[in-house]
Amino acid sequence: MKIKLKWLLFFLLIIIGAIVMKKNLSSFRRQNFYEHFNLSRKNIYVAIEDKYDLENPVAIKNNQIYFPVELIQNYIDKYIFWDSTQNQLTITNWDEVIKIRPDNLTYYTNNEPVIMDTEIYKENGRVYIPQDFLSENYNLDINYNEKNKIVTVDFKNKTYSQAKVKHKTSLRYIPNKKGYIAGKVSKREKFYVYEEKDGFTRIRSNGLIGYIPTKKIIDTQQIAAEKINLPPQKKFDGKIKMAWELTTNTTANYYALQKKFPDTLNVISPTWFTFDTEKLNGDIIDIVDKNYIEKARQNNCQIWPSLTDNLDYKLTDAIFSDTIKRSHVINQLLDYVAEYNFEGINIDIEAISKDTAKYFLQFLRELAPLIRKQNAILSVNIFVPQAWSIYHDRKMIGQTADYVCLMAYDEHTNGSNKSGPVASYEFVLNGIKDTLKEVSKEKILLGIPFYVRIWRETDSSLTLENYSMDDGFRFFDKRNVKFEWLDFEKCYYCEFSKSENHETVTYKTWLEDEKSIEEKLKLAKKFDLAGICAWRKNLETNNIWNLIDEYIR
């Protein structure tokens, strides 16, 4: 009986030991890359740094690797632009616009022809770009591991970590010793090192991405990023004090010439450029006035004429969504800059639908490098971040343009369901803070309103009219109505009621004057913005420019 009990205990210990060993021992199960991810062995896939792209296999022809545009958009350049209608690929960077068509060895950089060694091609509706072209234009390190049939892509302008292992080690798909083995890491091999998790470190070895025990890693070294020397960005010397001049016809040009240029003003943006609203082909109608140009320069003002859409959504949708029309607009602007030696261009396109936003951004990206080539400045007007305009890519607009004009006004407009300030303090403050999350302060010009809105309210209607700052004040002052300072809005408020056509009409205003403007200037100074831009010249009171000079310097 004792012998049987001993044997029973012996077998029980063996079973327990086996369970413990199974729990603690590493798994020896292997799965190759294609088996693990259930992939076709006919395809060749890509590892971009420490991530696989398993949706967009590459092609190899004549010892050249070809990448589908979709893969490039996902991991390398989200703004690479393929126009299937025009059969054209457009790549934009800091100082170049590159236009390529499939099956054509000639492409164009900044409108100059260049001969490619290997052409891009289109197959089954997909466009493929050769490795050499990508390596050169995106500063990439591209390699092919024939053993594992994986292409690796790394960015030369990034810093990486490389390391070795103490001895041959299993590379697993998950950070767990029970995970399937993807391959082996040899003792002499250098591999890329990424993040650490639960005692395991994510690495890439021979194209395979997985985990090895952190304790086995030795000789970790950083590979320094290659320096990329971009051409210097055109910048204004000092703080910008800019205003728009409303010049929509030759008569307006004449009257504008009669007005004085304030000494403080150093950039003027006449609204000289509009689109032909009948043809909708991108033709620009201009009313450039050489006498105005001469007067502005005599007053030491740079001239950044403005291109506006007159809030026409049909027009912007038609023009900016079309590659040929975008190019047509850009070429006209470049011709104007060259002909009149303008120091800059201002883009005031406000009627941008959600669907058109990506095309408008593409327009800016295609325009900016060519404007820089002409040594001119590109400024772009943007709204303060709000829910209805959330689809605007402000971060990329900020990176693309030399300056952004933050339109920190029109808080309440004709489209509002209630009357209110043009630009209350909180509205402006939040607009600056939210914009700074995406655009650097060195690029932001704070939009200042030089106008007053007077609201007319009845039980059944709400309308408004725009006035100059002086006229808006006089409208109420001549009726002996008292103004009240609002601490929260930081502006004066006034209202009165009277009977008109047998109904009670109430007139209201949230006045823009020297005191309210000063509060906005304090914010521009506090956040050290690049300057201010005012809508619009000749609506301001006489003392405003002295006040601007006091804060913006």
C-alpha positions as CSV (number, residue, x, y, z in Angstrom):
1,M,0.0,0.0,0.0
2,K,2.9,2.3,0.9
3,I,4.6,1.5,-2.5
4,K,1.4,2.4,-4.4
5,L,1.1,5.7,-2.5
6,K,4.7,6.5,-3.4
7,W,4.1,5.8,-7.0
8,L,1.0,7.9,-7.0
9,L,2.8,10.8,-5.4
10,F,5.6,10.4,-7.9
11,F,3.3,10.5,-10.9
12,L,1.5,13.5,-9.3
13,L,4.7,15.4,-9.0
14,I,5.6,14.6,-12.6
15,I,2.2,16.0,-13.7
16,I,2.6,19.1,-11.6
17,G,6.1,19.6,-12.9
18,A,5.0,19.2,-16.5
19,I,2.3,21.8,-15.9
20,V,4.7,24.2,-14.3
21,M,7.3,23.7,-17.1
22,K,4.6,24.2,-19.7
23,K,3.6,27.4,-18.0
24,N,7.1,28.8,-17.7
25,L,8.8,27.4,-20.8
26,S,8.9,29.5,-24.0
27,S,6.8,28.3,-26.9
28,F,8.7,26.9,-29.8
29,R,5.9,27.2,-32.3
30,R,6.7,29.1,-35.5
31,Q,4.7,30.9,-38.1
32,N,6.2,32.6,-41.1
33,F,5.1,36.1,-42.0
34,Y,2.7,35.1,-44.7
35,E,1.1,32.3,-42.7
36,H,0.7,34.5,-39.6
37,F,-1.1,37.3,-41.4
38,N,-2.9,35.0,-43.9
39,L,-1.3,36.7,-46.9
40,S,-0.8,35.6,-50.5
41,R,2.8,34.5,-51.2
42,K,2.5,36.1,-54.6
43,N,2.6,39.6,-53.1
44,I,5.5,41.6,-51.5
45,Y,4.6,43.7,-48.5
46,V,6.2,46.7,-46.8
47,A,7.4,47.4,-43.3
48,I,7.4,51.2,-42.7
49,E,9.6,51.7,-39.6
50,D,7.8,49.4,-37.1
51,K,4.5,49.0,-38.9
52,Y,3.4,46.7,-41.7
53,D,1.2,47.8,-44.6
54,L,-0.7,44.6,-45.5
55,E,-3.3,46.3,-47.8
56,N,-1.0,47.7,-50.5
57,P,1.7,45.3,-51.8
58,V,4.5,46.7,-53.9
59,A,5.6,45.5,-57.3
60,I,9.1,44.7,-58.5
61,K,10.0,45.2,-62.2
62,N,13.5,45.3,-63.7
63,N,15.1,45.3,-60.3
64,Q,13.1,48.4,-59.3
65,I,10.5,48.4,-56.4
66,Y,7.3,50.3,-57.3
67,F,5.1,51.6,-54.5
68,P,1.3,52.2,-54.9
69,V,0.2,55.8,-54.3
70,E,-2.2,54.5,-51.6
71,L,0.7,53.3,-49.5
72,I,2.5,56.6,-49.9
73,Q,-0.6,58.5,-48.8
74,N,-1.0,56.3,-45.7
75,Y,2.6,56.4,-44.4
76,I,4.8,58.8,-46.3
77,D,3.0,61.8,-47.7
78,K,-0.8,62.1,-47.0
79,Y,-0.9,65.1,-49.4
80,I,0.4,63.4,-52.5
81,F,-2.3,64.1,-55.0
82,W,-3.6,61.8,-57.7
83,D,-6.1,63.2,-60.2
84,S,-7.6,60.3,-62.0
85,T,-9.6,62.6,-64.3
86,Q,-6.5,64.5,-65.6
87,N,-4.3,61.4,-65.1
88,Q,-1.8,63.4,-63.2
89,L,0.2,63.0,-60.0
90,T,1.2,66.1,-58.0
91,I,3.8,66.1,-55.3
92,T,4.4,69.3,-53.3
93,N,7.1,70.1,-50.8
94,W,8.6,73.2,-49.3
95,D,10.1,74.6,-52.5
96,E,8.9,72.3,-55.3
97,V,5.7,71.4,-57.2
98,I,6.3,68.1,-59.1
99,K,3.8,67.0,-61.8
100,I,4.0,63.6,-63.3
101,R,1.9,61.5,-65.7
102,P,2.1,57.7,-65.9
103,D,4.1,56.1,-68.7
104,N,6.0,59.4,-69.4
105,L,9.7,59.8,-68.6
106,T,9.3,63.6,-68.6
107,Y,7.9,65.3,-65.5
108,Y,7.8,68.9,-64.4
109,T,9.3,70.5,-61.3
110,N,8.2,74.1,-60.8
111,N,7.0,74.0,-64.5
112,E,10.5,73.0,-65.7
113,P,10.8,69.7,-67.6
114,V,12.9,66.9,-66.0
115,I,13.7,63.4,-67.3
116,M,13.1,60.4,-65.1
117,D,15.2,57.3,-65.2
118,T,12.2,55.2,-64.5
119,E,8.6,56.2,-65.2
120,I,5.6,55.8,-63.0
121,Y,2.9,53.5,-64.4
122,K,-0.8,52.6,-63.8
123,E,-2.1,49.1,-63.6
124,N,-5.6,47.9,-62.7
125,G,-6.6,51.4,-61.6
126,R,-3.6,51.8,-59.3
127,V,-0.6,54.2,-59.8
128,Y,2.9,52.9,-58.9
129,I,5.9,55.1,-58.3
130,P,9.5,53.8,-58.5
131,Q,11.8,53.4,-55.5
132,D,14.5,55.7,-56.8
133,F,12.2,58.6,-57.3
134,L,10.7,58.2,-53.8
135,S,14.1,57.8,-52.2
136,E,15.3,61.1,-53.7
137,N,12.2,63.2,-53.1
138,Y,11.2,61.9,-49.7
139,N,14.7,61.2,-48.3
140,L,13.9,57.5,-47.7
141,D,16.1,54.5,-47.0
142,I,14.4,51.6,-48.9
143,N,15.7,48.0,-48.8
144,Y,14.4,44.6,-49.9
145,N,14.9,41.5,-47.8
146,E,14.7,38.6,-50.3
147,K,14.6,35.9,-47.7
148,N,11.4,37.2,-46.0
149,K,10.1,39.0,-49.1
150,I,9.6,42.3,-47.2
151,V,10.5,45.8,-48.3
152,T,11.6,48.1,-45.5
153,V,11.2,51.9,-45.5
154,D,12.9,54.3,-43.1
155,F,13.1,58.1,-43.0
156,K,16.6,59.5,-43.2
157,N,15.6,62.7,-41.4
158,K,14.6,60.8,-38.3
159,T,16.8,59.5,-35.4
160,Y,16.7,55.8,-34.9
161,S,18.0,53.3,-32.3
162,Q,19.8,50.1,-33.3
163,A,21.1,47.3,-31.1
164,K,22.3,43.7,-30.9
165,V,21.5,40.7,-28.7
166,K,23.7,38.7,-26.4
167,H,23.0,35.5,-28.2
168,K,20.6,34.1,-30.8
169,T,17.1,35.0,-29.8
170,S,13.6,34.3,-31.0
171,L,11.6,37.1,-32.4
172,R,7.9,36.8,-31.5
173,Y,4.8,38.5,-32.9
174,I,3.5,39.5,-29.5
175,P,5.3,40.6,-26.2
176,N,4.9,37.2,-24.6
177,K,7.1,34.1,-24.6
178,K,4.2,32.0,-25.6
179,G,3.7,34.0,-28.8
180,Y,4.5,32.5,-32.2
181,I,8.0,32.8,-33.4
182,A,8.4,35.0,-36.5
183,G,12.1,34.4,-36.9
184,K,15.5,34.4,-35.2
185,V,17.8,37.3,-34.4
186,S,21.4,36.4,-34.7
187,K,24.2,37.6,-32.3
188,R,26.0,39.7,-34.9
189,E,23.0,41.3,-36.5
190,K,22.0,44.9,-36.0
191,F,18.3,45.6,-35.7
192,Y,16.0,48.6,-35.2
193,V,14.7,49.2,-31.7
194,Y,11.3,50.7,-30.8
195,E,9.2,50.9,-27.7
196,E,9.5,48.6,-24.6
197,K,6.4,46.8,-23.2
198,D,6.1,44.3,-20.3
199,G,9.8,43.3,-20.3
200,F,9.8,42.9,-24.1
201,T,11.0,45.4,-26.8
202,R,9.5,45.9,-30.2
203,I,12.2,45.6,-32.9
204,R,12.5,45.1,-36.7
205,S,14.9,42.5,-37.9
206,N,15.4,41.5,-41.6
207,G,12.0,43.2,-42.3
208,L,10.2,41.2,-39.6
209,I,8.5,43.2,-36.8
210,G,8.1,41.7,-33.4
211,Y,9.3,41.4,-29.8
212,I,12.3,40.1,-28.0
213,P,13.1,40.1,-24.2
214,T,14.5,43.5,-23.3
215,K,17.2,41.9,-21.0
216,K,18.8,40.3,-24.1
217,I,19.4,43.6,-25.8
218,I,23.0,45.1,-25.8
219,D,25.0,47.8,-27.6
220,T,22.1,50.1,-28.2
221,Q,23.2,53.0,-30.4
222,Q,21.4,56.0,-31.9
223,I,21.6,56.6,-35.6
224,A,21.6,60.4,-36.1
225,A,19.1,61.9,-38.5
226,E,20.4,63.4,-41.8
227,K,20.2,67.2,-41.9
228,I,17.9,68.6,-44.5
229,N,18.7,72.2,-45.4
230,L,15.6,73.9,-46.6
231,P,15.8,77.3,-48.4
232,P,15.2,80.2,-46.0
233,Q,11.6,81.2,-45.6
234,K,10.7,84.6,-46.8
235,K,9.8,86.7,-43.7
236,F,8.7,90.2,-43.0
237,D,11.3,92.3,-41.2
238,G,9.6,93.1,-37.9
239,K,5.9,93.0,-36.8
240,I,3.3,93.3,-39.5
241,K,0.7,96.0,-39.4
242,M,-1.6,95.2,-42.3
243,A,-5.0,96.4,-43.5
244,W,-7.2,95.4,-46.4
245,E,-8.4,98.1,-48.8
246,L,-11.8,97.5,-50.3
247,T,-11.3,98.1,-54.0
248,T,-13.8,96.3,-56.1
249,N,-13.8,98.6,-59.1
250,T,-11.8,101.4,-60.7
251,T,-14.0,104.1,-59.0
252,A,-13.1,102.5,-55.6
253,N,-9.4,102.7,-56.6
254,Y,-9.8,106.4,-57.4
255,Y,-11.4,107.1,-54.0
256,A,-8.8,105.0,-52.2
257,L,-6.1,107.1,-53.7
258,Q,-7.6,110.2,-52.0
259,K,-7.2,108.6,-48.6
260,K,-4.1,108.9,-46.4
261,F,-1.8,106.0,-45.7
262,P,-1.2,105.9,-41.9
263,D,2.5,106.0,-41.0
264,T,2.1,102.9,-38.9
265,L,0.7,100.8,-41.8
266,N,3.4,98.7,-43.4
267,V,1.4,96.2,-45.5
268,I,-1.7,97.0,-47.6
269,S,-3.9,94.4,-49.3
270,P,-6.2,95.9,-51.9
271,T,-8.9,93.6,-53.0
272,W,-7.9,93.7,-56.7
273,F,-8.4,90.1,-57.7
274,T,-11.7,88.3,-58.2
275,F,-12.9,85.4,-60.3
276,D,-15.0,85.5,-63.5
277,T,-18.2,84.2,-62.0
278,E,-19.8,83.4,-65.4
279,K,-17.1,81.2,-67.0
280,L,-16.0,79.5,-63.7
281,N,-12.8,78.5,-65.4
282,G,-10.4,80.1,-63.0
283,D,-10.0,83.4,-65.0
284,I,-9.0,86.2,-62.6
285,I,-10.5,89.7,-63.1
286,D,-8.1,92.3,-61.9
287,I,-8.4,96.1,-61.3
288,V,-4.7,96.7,-60.4
289,D,-4.0,100.4,-60.2
290,K,-0.4,101.5,-60.9
291,N,-1.0,104.9,-59.3
292,Y,-2.1,103.1,-56.1
293,I,1.0,101.0,-56.3
294,E,3.2,104.0,-56.5
295,K,1.5,105.8,-53.6
296,A,1.7,102.7,-51.4
297,R,5.4,102.4,-52.0
298,Q,6.0,106.1,-51.4
299,N,4.5,105.4,-48.0
300,N,6.8,102.4,-47.4
301,C,3.9,99.9,-47.7
302,Q,4.4,96.4,-49.0
303,I,1.6,95.4,-51.4
304,W,0.0,92.0,-50.9
305,P,-3.1,92.1,-53.2
306,S,-6.0,89.9,-52.2
307,L,-7.8,87.2,-54.2
308,T,-11.3,86.8,-53.0
309,D,-14.2,84.5,-53.9
310,N,-17.0,86.8,-52.9
311,L,-18.4,84.0,-50.7
312,D,-19.5,82.0,-53.8
313,Y,-19.6,78.3,-53.0
314,K,-20.5,77.3,-56.5
315,L,-17.4,79.1,-57.8
316,T,-14.9,77.7,-55.3
317,D,-16.3,74.1,-55.8
318,A,-15.9,74.5,-59.6
319,I,-12.4,76.0,-59.6
320,F,-10.5,74.4,-56.8
321,S,-11.6,70.8,-57.4
322,D,-10.2,70.9,-60.9
323,T,-6.4,70.4,-61.4
324,I,-6.3,72.4,-64.6
325,K,-8.2,75.3,-63.2
326,R,-6.1,75.4,-60.0
327,S,-3.0,75.6,-62.2
328,H,-4.5,78.4,-64.3
329,V,-5.3,80.5,-61.2
330,I,-1.7,79.9,-59.8
331,N,-0.1,80.9,-63.1
332,Q,-2.1,84.1,-63.3
333,L,-1.1,85.1,-59.7
334,L,2.6,84.4,-60.5
335,D,2.3,86.6,-63.6
336,Y,0.9,89.4,-61.5
337,V,3.6,89.1,-58.9
338,A,6.3,89.2,-61.7
339,E,4.7,92.1,-63.6
340,Y,4.1,94.4,-60.7
341,N,6.8,93.2,-58.3
342,F,4.3,92.6,-55.5
343,E,5.9,91.6,-52.3
344,G,3.2,89.1,-51.5
345,I,-0.3,87.7,-52.2
346,N,-3.2,87.4,-49.9
347,I,-5.7,84.5,-50.4
348,D,-9.1,85.3,-49.0
349,I,-11.2,82.3,-50.0
350,E,-13.9,81.8,-47.4
351,A,-16.7,79.9,-49.2
352,I,-15.1,76.5,-48.7
353,S,-17.4,73.5,-48.3
354,K,-16.4,70.3,-46.5
355,D,-15.9,68.6,-49.9
356,T,-13.8,71.4,-51.3
357,A,-11.5,71.9,-48.3
358,K,-9.0,69.3,-49.5
359,Y,-8.8,70.8,-53.0
360,F,-8.4,74.3,-51.5
361,L,-5.5,73.0,-49.4
362,Q,-4.0,71.4,-52.5
363,F,-4.3,74.8,-54.3
364,L,-2.3,76.4,-51.5
365,R,0.3,73.6,-51.5
366,E,0.7,74.0,-55.3
367,L,0.9,77.8,-55.0
368,A,3.3,78.2,-52.0
369,P,6.5,76.8,-53.5
370,L,6.1,78.9,-56.7
371,I,5.4,82.1,-54.8
372,R,8.6,81.4,-52.7
373,K,10.5,81.0,-56.0
374,Q,9.5,84.5,-56.8
375,N,10.7,85.7,-53.4
376,A,7.2,86.8,-52.4
377,I,5.1,86.2,-49.3
378,L,1.9,84.0,-49.2
379,S,-0.7,85.0,-46.6
380,V,-3.9,83.1,-46.2
381,N,-7.1,84.1,-44.3
382,I,-8.5,81.6,-41.9
383,F,-11.5,81.5,-39.6
384,V,-11.2,81.0,-35.9
385,P,-11.6,77.3,-35.1
386,Q,-15.3,76.5,-34.7
387,A,-17.5,73.5,-35.1
388,W,-18.8,74.5,-38.5
389,S,-15.3,74.9,-39.9
390,I,-13.6,72.0,-38.2
391,Y,-12.8,70.3,-41.5
392,H,-10.3,73.0,-42.4
393,D,-6.7,71.6,-42.1
394,R,-5.4,74.6,-40.2
395,K,-2.2,72.9,-39.2
396,M,-1.2,72.2,-42.8
397,I,-2.4,75.7,-44.0
398,G,-0.1,77.1,-41.3
399,Q,2.8,75.0,-42.5
400,T,2.2,75.9,-46.1
401,A,1.6,79.7,-45.9
402,D,4.1,82.2,-44.7
403,Y,1.4,84.0,-42.6
404,V,-2.2,83.2,-41.7
405,C,-4.6,86.1,-41.1
406,L,-6.8,85.0,-38.2
407,M,-10.2,86.5,-38.9
408,A,-11.1,87.0,-35.2
409,Y,-14.3,88.8,-36.0
410,D,-17.8,88.2,-37.4
411,E,-18.7,86.5,-34.2
412,H,-22.3,87.5,-35.0
413,T,-23.4,88.0,-38.6
414,N,-26.4,88.0,-40.9
415,G,-26.5,84.2,-40.4
416,S,-26.7,84.4,-36.6
417,N,-30.1,83.8,-35.0
418,K,-29.4,86.6,-32.5
419,S,-27.6,89.9,-32.3
420,G,-24.3,90.2,-30.6
421,P,-20.7,91.5,-30.7
422,V,-18.5,91.6,-33.7
423,A,-15.6,90.3,-31.7
424,S,-16.0,89.9,-28.0
425,Y,-12.9,89.4,-25.8
426,E,-13.5,85.7,-25.1
427,F,-14.2,85.0,-28.8
428,V,-10.9,86.6,-29.8
429,L,-9.0,85.0,-26.9
430,N,-10.3,81.5,-27.6
431,G,-9.7,82.0,-31.3
432,I,-6.0,82.8,-30.6
433,K,-5.5,79.9,-28.2
434,D,-7.2,77.3,-30.4
435,T,-5.3,78.5,-33.5
436,L,-2.0,78.3,-31.6
437,K,-2.6,74.6,-31.1
438,E,-2.1,74.2,-34.8
439,V,-0.2,77.3,-36.1
440,S,3.0,78.8,-34.7
441,K,2.7,82.3,-33.2
442,E,5.4,83.6,-35.7
443,K,2.9,83.1,-38.5
444,I,-0.3,84.5,-37.0
445,L,-1.7,87.9,-37.8
446,L,-4.6,88.8,-35.5
447,G,-7.6,90.1,-37.5
448,I,-8.9,93.4,-36.0
449,P,-12.4,94.7,-36.9
450,F,-12.5,98.4,-37.9
451,Y,-16.3,98.3,-38.4
452,V,-19.4,98.6,-36.2
453,R,-22.6,96.5,-36.6
454,I,-25.9,98.1,-35.8
455,W,-28.7,95.6,-35.3
456,R,-32.4,96.3,-35.9
457,E,-34.8,94.0,-34.0
458,T,-38.5,93.6,-34.1
459,D,-40.8,90.8,-32.9
460,S,-40.6,89.3,-36.4
461,S,-37.2,90.3,-37.8
462,L,-33.5,90.7,-37.2
463,T,-31.3,92.7,-39.6
464,L,-28.0,94.5,-39.4
465,E,-26.0,97.2,-41.2
466,N,-22.3,97.8,-41.1
467,Y,-20.9,101.2,-40.2
468,S,-17.5,102.8,-39.8
469,M,-16.3,103.2,-36.2
470,D,-17.2,106.9,-36.1
471,D,-20.5,106.5,-37.8
472,G,-21.5,103.7,-35.6
473,F,-20.8,105.8,-32.5
474,R,-22.6,108.8,-33.9
475,F,-25.7,106.8,-34.7
476,F,-26.4,106.4,-31.0
477,D,-24.7,109.4,-29.6
478,K,-26.8,111.9,-31.6
479,R,-29.8,110.3,-29.9
480,N,-28.3,111.0,-26.5
481,V,-28.2,107.3,-25.6
482,K,-25.7,106.2,-23.0
483,F,-23.1,103.6,-23.7
484,E,-22.4,100.9,-21.1
485,W,-19.0,99.2,-20.8
486,L,-19.3,95.4,-20.7
487,D,-16.5,93.8,-18.7
488,F,-17.0,90.3,-20.1
489,E,-17.2,91.3,-23.8
490,K,-14.8,94.2,-23.2
491,C,-16.7,96.6,-25.4
492,Y,-19.3,99.3,-25.1
493,Y,-23.0,98.3,-25.5
494,C,-25.9,100.6,-26.4
495,E,-29.5,100.2,-27.4
496,F,-32.7,102.3,-27.9
497,S,-36.2,101.6,-29.1
498,K,-38.7,103.6,-31.1
499,S,-41.9,103.1,-33.0
500,E,-41.8,102.5,-36.7
501,N,-44.8,101.7,-38.9
502,H,-46.8,100.8,-35.8
503,E,-44.3,98.4,-34.3
504,T,-41.5,98.7,-31.8
505,V,-38.0,98.6,-33.3
506,T,-34.9,98.2,-31.1
507,Y,-31.5,99.2,-32.3
508,K,-28.4,97.7,-30.7
509,T,-24.7,97.8,-31.0
510,W,-21.6,96.3,-29.4
511,L,-19.3,99.1,-30.3
512,E,-15.8,98.7,-31.7
513,D,-13.8,101.7,-30.6
514,E,-10.4,102.7,-29.3
515,K,-10.9,100.9,-25.9
516,S,-12.2,97.6,-27.4
517,I,-9.5,97.5,-30.0
518,E,-6.9,98.1,-27.3
519,E,-8.0,94.9,-25.6
520,K,-7.5,92.9,-28.7
521,L,-4.1,94.5,-29.3
522,K,-3.1,93.5,-25.7
523,L,-3.8,89.9,-26.7
524,A,-1.7,90.1,-29.9
525,K,1.2,91.5,-27.7
526,K,0.6,88.9,-24.9
527,F,0.9,86.0,-27.3
528,D,3.7,87.6,-29.3
529,L,1.9,87.2,-32.6
530,A,3.5,88.2,-35.9
531,G,1.3,91.2,-36.1
532,I,-2.2,92.3,-36.9
533,C,-4.4,92.6,-40.0
534,A,-7.4,94.9,-40.1
535,W,-10.7,94.8,-42.0
536,R,-10.7,97.4,-43.3
537,K,-8.8,100.6,-44.0
538,N,-10.7,103.9,-43.8
539,L,-13.4,102.6,-41.4
540,E,-11.2,103.3,-38.3
541,T,-11.0,106.3,-36.1
542,N,-8.0,108.6,-36.4
543,N,-6.3,107.5,-33.2
544,I,-6.4,103.7,-33.9
545,W,-3.1,103.5,-35.8
546,N,-1.2,105.3,-33.0
547,L,-2.6,102.7,-30.6
548,I,-1.6,99.9,-32.9
549,D,1.9,101.2,-33.1
550,E,2.0,101.3,-29.3
551,Y,1.4,97.6,-29.0
552,I,2.6,96.0,-32.2
553,R,6.3,96.7,-32.5
